[in-house]
Amino acid sequence: MKILVTGASGHLGANLVRRLLDDGQSVRVLLREGSNNTAVEGLDVERVYGDLRDFTGMKAAVRGCDRIYHCAAKVSTLDGDPLLKREIYDCNVLGTLHILQAALEAGVSKKVVVSGSFSAVGHNPEKPSDETVPFYPFSPHLPYGFTKSFVEHECLKAVANGLNVVVAVSCAIIGPHDYKPSRMGRTLLDFANGKLPAYVPGGFEFVAARDIVEGHILAMSKGRSGQKYIFSSQFLTVDELMDIFEEVTGRDRPNLRIPGAMMTGIAGVADFVLPRFFPNVPRRFTSGAVRILRMHRRADISKAKNELGYQPTSIKASIQSAYDDFIGRGLIASVGK
Ligand SMILES: NC(=O)c1ccc[n+]([C@@H]2O[C@H](COP(=O)([O-])OP(=O)(O)OC[C@H]3O[C@@H](n4cnc5c(N)ncnc54)[C@H](OP(=O)(O)O)[C@@H]3O)[C@@H](O)[C@H]2O)c1
């Protein structure tokens, strides 16, 4: 049985592929020529090259695979110009359509697990959100959030056409094998290297890389077609996250704790100025990221626990393992006190 993993060069994909190989599975990965594909270097996998936006390429990628983990997506916290919006839409919505359509046409006895995002789950300030809370399109969302909602729509269309599809919803991932690195990985790296200038209070649901991988495996083995399942490890405030970073790295947090309302203003100015005048400056606090942190969104993961037997582990252990991995790769200059 051959398993296709899209997005294998990304953070989730890198962890998922390792788990599948550890489980003795035969894995094909979808990569893009010219991308940073360090994540799969030295792994015993079959490599196919292609872009989600190219349907013909996706038909070739899917051919002969019985199971597909569609993890690839254009992840972005930018509000974006029309070109970026188009890229996010094409990669995420059309890309998912292509993978699902290719699977249908191949007549796969296939099952497809598609990575979803908590940003496409509705927000109820009164209680933690579960899978039943619909996405509310009239509050501010990032283009990425909209597309992840439309991705679910594509999944349901494919289910209506007879494909077995399950959505595995991820919260903010933290953990090892983060080769790009991700937004959370960069924050940990900067913290450990004493280069994080400030932080913004807020809170979010975080998921350990090994937990979201386990969630995908459970969704594949036990998930019901047409259903989505939310996987989180723990809700943390940013202050609690800083506590863990201090313990793991031995360094102190930045002195500057910028209140959320003030940061919203600063990020708004940066959103206007940076893309126009300093397009190469890395963006840490975009308006979208600050907005999400200030919402203190919580997840109810009862469905994944009850139906799939999902048992989250520890975010602290995952941060430790991300840190150890960065140290091992020489990305942290000196160990703290
Ligand atoms: N990271 C999080 O905290 C988080 C939270 C919620 C949901 N998720 C979801 O989890 C999944 C994995 O996220 P991640 O953190 O692993 O993202 P990531 O590290 O940014 O990796 C994204 C992957 O998608 C691939 N990709 C993007 N556009 C592509 C295209 N047009 N054709 C082929 N491949 C393409 C990238 O390949 P290249 O290397 O070629 O660019 C990369 O392998 C995504 O579906 C994301 O929406 C992630």
The ligand as a Gaussian input file, in Angstrom:
#p B3LYP/6-31G(d) Opt

LIG

0 1
 N        1.497000      25.351000      11.121000
 C        0.387000      25.588000      11.783000
 O        0.442000      26.101000      12.916000
 C       -0.945000      25.198000      11.194000
 C       -2.106000      25.567000      11.880000
 C       -3.343000      25.205000      11.360000
 C       -3.410000      24.477000      10.182000
 N       -2.261000      24.131000       9.529000
 C       -2.396000      23.372000       8.276000
 O       -1.529000      22.255000       8.336000
 C       -1.011000      21.991000       7.027000
 C        0.492000      21.936000       7.060000
 O        0.994000      23.174000       7.541000
 P        2.535000      23.381000       7.799000
 O        2.679000      24.121000       9.051000
 O        3.268000      22.115000       7.618000
 O        2.879000      24.371000       6.598000
 P        4.296000      24.712000       5.961000
 O        5.407000      24.318000       6.866000
 O        4.196000      26.132000       5.486000
 O        4.356000      23.744000       4.696000
 C        3.484000      23.929000       3.626000
 C        3.760000      22.841000       2.620000
 O        2.856000      22.992000       1.528000
 C        3.597000      22.970000       0.328000
 N        2.941000      23.754000      -0.712000
 C        2.447000      25.007000      -0.608000
 N        1.949000      25.406000      -1.794000
 C        2.145000      24.362000      -2.646000
 C        1.853000      24.161000      -4.016000
 N        1.252000      25.124000      -4.750000
 N        2.171000      22.992000      -4.596000
 C        2.785000      22.009000      -3.870000
 N        3.086000      22.147000      -2.568000
 C        2.769000      23.313000      -1.967000
 C        4.929000      23.573000       0.704000
 O        5.867000      23.219000      -0.284000
 P        7.110000      24.171000      -0.659000
 O        8.194000      23.750000       0.293000
 O        7.375000      23.819000      -2.058000
 O        6.656000      25.579000      -0.458000
 C        5.166000      22.901000       2.037000
 O        5.633000      21.595000       1.865000
 C       -1.580000      23.059000       6.117000
 O       -2.708000      22.555000       5.456000
 C       -1.991000      24.161000       7.054000
 O       -3.049000      24.922000       6.524000
 C       -1.035000      24.480000       9.996000

